[in-house]
Amino acid sequence: MTTDRTNGSLYTKIENKVATIEFGHPASNSFVSELLARLAKEFDRLGENDEVSVIVLKSEGERAFCAGASFDELVAVSNLEEGKEFFSGFADVINAMRKCPKPIIGRVQGKTVGGGVGLASACDYVHATVEAAIKLSEISIGIGPFVIAPAVERKMGKAALAELTLYPTEWKNAYWAKEQGLYAKVYDSISELDKELDIHIQKLATYNPEALAEMKKVLWEGTEHWDDLLLERAEASGRLALSPNTKNALEKFKKQK
């Protein structure tokens, strides 16, 4: 069952030291600004919860994992401040995931685009299905995946980032994403994914939380400047969103929808 709420949904369940965050939106689990803000705060909150050792990030339904940022909100951007605020949503979430002391395990059951690829990249370990193809389509509408690019590059390397961004209409399959390091495991079905995911997180939750937190620091070494970097990227994206080329591309895309 998927949500029909225009601002999306966000639910957290805590059980046996594992917190499961489930997000959803009727538009292929895309993110409006309000939902992104709630998700960033949830990572902050769970990071401080001593009853949580591991966090699972998943989305509703059996189809798309995440369609990225809200297209309707992007089209509505009318000035630089709105543009910067719009693109800061994913910046805040990625930084919250980066600084959260608990390992974040991604469950990617289907296709993911743009900001959704950024979310998967910001997870510390990802289980995915064969349906979890990825695409970075931003260049095709006159902007670029600048905010999420540091997370994607950290996980997959600059060559993979270039391949995704400079062929923005091409889907890359789940096995390609695994070869590049985005996914750790790829399964033939959601049921198989969930079975192995449950085994993994239950084991992980029994380990020393202090050791897990120290390991998380090691995994994210060298990203301490991202608080500033991602906001700078958000401002650059906001400027591009106002350019005539982008506005024209968005109008054409809107008519196709």
N, C-alpha and C positions, 0 to 999 in steps of 0.2 A: 504493500500500500504506500503510495507516495502523497506528499502534501499538496494541497491546492492553495496554500497561503502565498499571496503575492510577495511578501517579505521573506518567504522561505521558513524553514524550521530547523531547529537545532536541539538535539536531545543528548543527554549524557547519562550513562548507566555505569555504576561502580560496583564491581563484584570480584571478590578474591584478589584484591590489589590491582585489578585491571579496570581502567576507565575507558569506556567505548563512547566516542563522540560520533553521532550520526547527523549529517546535514542533508537538507533536501530543498528542492525548489521545483515548481511545475515546469519550468523551462530547462529541462535536461540537467537539473542540479547545478544551475548557474548561480552566481553570487551577486546579490544586490549589496550595496554598501553596508546596510544595517546588519545583514547576515555575516559579512566579513568582520565587522566590529565585534559582534557577539562571539565569533569563533576565536578571535585574538584574545579576548578577555577570558574565554574558557580555558585556553592553554595556560594563561597566566595563573588562573585560579587552581587548576589541577597541578601545576608545577609546585604549588605551595601546600598541597594536600598530602599529609603523611600517610594517608590510607591508600595512596595510589603509587604504584611502582612502574607501571607501564600504561601507555595510552595507545588506543587503536583509533585510527581515523577512517571512517567509512561514509558512504553516501546511500541514499534511499534507492530502492528499486533494484532491478536486475539489468538495466540497460546502461545508459551513460553514467560514468563516474562523476564527471564534472565538465560543463560546457564553458568554464571560465567566467569572466566578469559579465554582468548584465549588459546586453546589447542596448536595451532601451535606455538605461542610464547613460551609456556612452554617447548615444545619439543626442541626449538632452544636454550634454556639457556645452555651456555657452561662454565661459570665461576661464582664465588661467587658474583662478582659485578653485573653481569647481573641478577643473581637470586634474589639478594636483591632488585634491581630496579624493576624487574617484580612483585614481591609480594608487593612492596611498593605502587603500584597503588591503590589497595583497601584500604590500610592503610590511604593513603592521602584522599580518598573519605569519608571514615567513619569519620575521624577526621574533615573534612570540614563540614559534616552533623551534627556532635556533637556540633561544635562551632558556627554553623549558628544560629543567634538569632531568626529566623523565624521557626514556626512549620512546619515540613515536613510530608506531608500526602502521603502515598504510595498507588498506584493503581496496584494491582497484579492480572492480568487477566488469568495467566496460570502457568505452571510448572516453578519452579525455583530451581537452583542447585548451590552449593558452594557459590561463591562470591555473587550470586544473593540473597541467604538467608541472607548474611551479609548486603546487601543493605536494604532489607525489615526490618531487625532487627534494623538498624540505623534510620529508619523512626520513627516519633513520634506517628503515628497512621496509621493503614493500613486497607484499604478496599480490599477484595479479592473475587474471584469467587470459586465455588466448584472445578474448574479445577486446582486450585493453589496448587498442591501437592509440597512437598519440599524434598530435599535429599542433604546430605553432603557426597560426594563420594571420597573425597581427600585421605583418608586412603587406599582405594583400589588401588591407583596408587603410593603408597609409600611416600606420603607427608601427610599433615594434614591441617585442616582449622584454623591454628594457628592465622592468622591475624584477621579473622572475629570472632573467638571464643569469645573474650570479649563482642562483640556486641550481639551475639547470647545468651550467658549466661546471660547477663544483662536483656534481654527481656524474655527469656524462662526458665532460671534456669539451673543449672549444670546437673541435671538428664536428662533433655531433650537434652542437648548438648551431653551427653554420649550416649543416645539412638540413636541420629542421626549419631554420628561419629563412633560408634562401630558396627553399622549395615549399612555400607556405600552403600550397593546395594539396600536398601529398601526405597521405596517412602512412605512418611507419608502424609496422605490426609489433605485437607484444614481444616477440622473440628478438627483434631488432633492439627494442628498448632494453631487454634483458642483457643483450650482448654489450650495450653501451653502459650498463651499470645502474640504470634507473630502477629496474625490477630485480629482486633477488631470486624469486621463484615465479614460474608461470605454470598454471594448471589448466586442464581441459574443461573444467566446469566450475561453477560457483560452489557447488556442494563439496567438491574436492578441495577447493581453496579454503573454505570455511573449516573443514576438518583439520587441515594442516595448520591453519592460522591459530585455531584454538589450542592445539598441542604446543605450538611455539610460544604463545603468550602466557600460557599457564606455567610453562617451565621458566620463562623469563621472569615472571612475577615472583618466583621463589628465590631469586638470586639477591645478593647483598645490594640494597638500594644505593648505598654510598659508592659501591664499585660501579654501578650502572651510571650514576651521576658523573663520576670522574671520567668514565669512558665517553660519555656524551660530550664532555669538554674537549677531549682529544679529537673526537670526530669533527668538531666544528672549529678547531684551531685555525687562526688566520682570517676569521670572519668578523672580528671585533668591530670593524669599521662599517659594518652593514647598516647600522642604525642611520648613519648619515648617507651612505651610498644609495640605499634603496629609495630614500625620500628624494634625493637628487634625481634619480631615475624617474620617479613619479612626476616630478615637475617637468622634466623633459618630455615625458609622454603626454602630459597635459597640454603642453605647447603644440605638439604635433596633432593632437586631437582637434585643435582649432584651425588647422591649416586648410585652405581651400581643397587641396587634393584629397585630404582625409574626409572632409565633409561631403564631397562629391561621391567618393567611394562608399561612404556609409549610406547615402541616399539610394545608390544603386542596389546595395545589399539589402536595404530595407524593403525595396520594391520586390525583390526576389523572394523575400520571406513569406 
